Amino acid sequence: MEQSSSCFESELDFCPECGTVLPLPGLQDKVACRCCSFFIDVQEFEKRIIDTSVTFNRTDSTNLEVDGGKAVKGPLIDRKCPQCGQEGMTYHTRQMRSADEGQTVFYTCIHCKFQEKEDS
């Protein structure tokens, strides 16, 4: 069985022929694509360095100070307040029921502080 060659260049994580994510190298000598006939020698993966990073939202960017000085926490969304009719509400979620049921979403108006909840 000879190594396949491709006319495209890609990262080792992806098949250069069809773009499918390649499976992780195992005990076999080759890593074969599950969708097409392409395969690559497992030695191509040796001494490979993988860099990853995670960027979180800044917590201070979701704290809004509204009229009256009271801070309202949560992401700001375009949702019309049913009480005052203004656009702009923040929300947060909680698991109020058993784990196999949806979360409850709590909305707070940034203008009049009206709160409502929505069960998913």
Stockholm file with secondary structure:
# STOCKHOLM 1.0

chainA/1-120         MEQSSSCFESELDFCPECGTVLPLPGLQDKVACRCCSFFIDVQEFEKRIIDTSVTFNRTDSTNLEVDGGKAVKGPLIDRKCPQCGQEGMTYHTRQMRSADEGQTVFYTCIHCKFQEKEDS
#=GR chainA/1-120 SS CCCCCCSSCCCTTBCTTTCCBCCCCCSSSEEECSSSSCEEEGGGGTTCCCCCCCCCCCGGGGEEECTTSCEEESCEEEEECTTTCCEEEEEEEECCSCTTSCCEEEEEETTTCCEEEEEC
#=GC SS_cons         CCCCCCSSCCCTTBCTTTCCBCCCCCSSSEEECSSSSCEEEGGGGTTCCCCCCCCCCCGGGGEEECTTSCEEESCEEEEECTTTCCEEEEEEEECCSCTTSCCEEEEEETTTCCEEEEEC
//
